[in-house]
Amino acid sequence: MIVKAFPQDFVWGVSTSAYQVEGAWNEDGKGESIWDRFCHTPYRIANGDTGDIACDHYHRMPEDVALMKELGVKGYRFSIAWTRIFPDGKGKVNPKGLDFYDRLVDELGKAGILANATLNHWDLPQALQDLGGWANRDTTDRFAEYARVMFDRLGDRVALWATHNEPVVVTSGYLGGSMAPGLADASVAYRVAHHLNLAHGKAVQVFRQGGYPGKIGIVLDLQNYIPESDSEADVLATQRMLDHSHHLFLDPIFKRQYPQGLMEWLGTIAPQPQEGDMEIISTPIDFLGLNYYFTLKVRYEPWGGLLKAAARPFSAPMWSQTEMGWGVHPEGLTAILLKLRNHYGNPDIYITENGTAAPDQPDEHGFVQDRERIAYLRRHLIAAHDAIQQGVNLRGYFVWSFMDNFEWALGYRPRFGIVRVDYATQKRIPKLSAYWYREVIRQNAVWE
Ligand SMILES: OC[C@@H]1[C@@H](O)[C@H](O)[C@@H](O)c2nc(CNc3ccccc3)cn21
């Protein structure tokens, strides 16, 4: 057996997001978010599921933190619901909303668990969407105001701040219609991307000017894309997919410019930075959050939408697809980590999401022997370890997810947790993977 030991201060964590776990969608003064609106719109979500109750984490947070402590977890990545703080997206702050996150970071501090807070995990206030949402440049200032309030209130106890989770998905919410706000308007999608970048930069500048402790970064959706063939058409299509999903955000932040090829491809709907925008966007950050799940094979496809590209899941030999229909390709994680080392200044990186939905057949006690999930996590940790051995500054790993939760347009069917949630009773039942992860944390190592 080969033991792969991680660096001494490596952060072993778990991840969730507000809309997917909190519930209490309209409690204690919380305002409506675009995901509340989207879920309350017929036919948008599988089975008519909503995040109205979710895992009831808003009321069960102390027990959930206690369970994290019992499992030996060292870090908790959560997101803050903007509409608990600014019910209308701006104006009056809601004290009860602030109080909840105050209690959360205090519970984490008592448990010796590092707080990793994301400001925007897709749940924009509906009141701001009614004014154009991320297509409206003013929203970047509303975001900076919200960030300042959170830094002031929690900044003394939050170790890691992320401005956005996967801004490309917000852009997709304006392209494909399957994510809130459920539009299909390419003419605004890339203005949205630019404003997300600008909002990120403005929040980082607020953080720097305020001299807060802790570190700030952004979490990006960096799946691995490889061409279906070495034909020029497939290679160029893959480049367009990478420009759209990686470089639309990586390049402004780390290189102060948009990917030229994508700008030319998009033409009049490409981002239109104003004077000074790129300097704001590229304000240096302390770390990059990487969400990695799968690899896709890309080919040129004339009918492949705006990018004329189509992608299909790729699985490494001996692996099948997951419950999400995603391929399993741990080597793709190593490839992404090395790309960041080689082309983006080898920043400090946290893997902020990695995990899998699995069949999860509970026994009569609700216990799940999720060996597929253990195999997936173990192989991706080995892939991450390989990258560290090659000089990547990987500082931590957060499993998606701590517990089963609301999986956006798919509702509650897919289960990603290392802890099972019995939604009928809200009981939490650690799966076999939770005990396996506890051992990994204890050993600070995985074994091949
Ligand atoms: O789908 C699992 C998780 C999801 O629950 C998280 O909220 C989100 O941050 C997340 N991102 C990915 C990877 N990117 C992705 C985005 C949209 C659709 C499919 C994959 C997976 N996940």
The ligand as a MOL file (V3000), in Angstrom:
LIG
                    3D

  0  0  0     0  0            999 V3000
M  V30 BEGIN CTAB
M  V30 COUNTS 22 24 0 0 0
M  V30 BEGIN ATOM
M  V30 1 O -23.6220 19.8130 -9.3670 0
M  V30 2 C -22.9590 19.6860 -8.1470 0
M  V30 3 C -22.4270 21.0420 -7.6960 0
M  V30 4 C -23.5400 22.0410 -7.3330 0
M  V30 5 O -24.4080 21.4880 -6.3800 0
M  V30 6 C -22.8570 23.3170 -6.7930 0
M  V30 7 O -23.7950 24.2530 -6.2770 0
M  V30 8 C -22.0770 24.0060 -7.9000 0
M  V30 9 O -21.1170 24.9050 -7.3650 0
M  V30 10 C -21.4180 22.9900 -8.8160 0
M  V30 11 N -20.6360 23.2650 -9.8490 0
M  V30 12 C -20.3620 22.0880 -10.4550 0
M  V30 13 C -19.5090 21.9670 -11.6860 0
M  V30 14 N -20.0020 22.8820 -12.6640 0
M  V30 15 C -21.2680 22.7060 -13.1950 0
M  V30 16 C -22.1060 23.8010 -13.2370 0
M  V30 17 C -23.3740 23.6600 -13.7620 0
M  V30 18 C -23.7970 22.4400 -14.2620 0
M  V30 19 C -22.9440 21.3410 -14.2380 0
M  V30 20 C -21.6610 21.4600 -13.6700 0
M  V30 21 C -20.9660 21.0790 -9.7850 0
M  V30 22 N -21.6010 21.6620 -8.7520 0
M  V30 END ATOM
M  V30 BEGIN BOND
M  V30 1 1 1 2
M  V30 2 1 2 3
M  V30 3 1 3 4
M  V30 4 1 3 22
M  V30 5 1 4 5
M  V30 6 1 4 6
M  V30 7 1 6 7
M  V30 8 1 6 8
M  V30 9 1 8 9
M  V30 10 1 8 10
M  V30 11 2 10 11
M  V30 12 1 10 22
M  V30 13 1 11 12
M  V30 14 1 12 13
M  V30 15 2 12 21
M  V30 16 1 13 14
M  V30 17 1 14 15
M  V30 18 1 15 16
M  V30 19 2 15 20
M  V30 20 2 16 17
M  V30 21 1 17 18
M  V30 22 2 18 19
M  V30 23 1 19 20
M  V30 24 1 21 22
M  V30 END BOND
M  V30 END CTAB
M  END
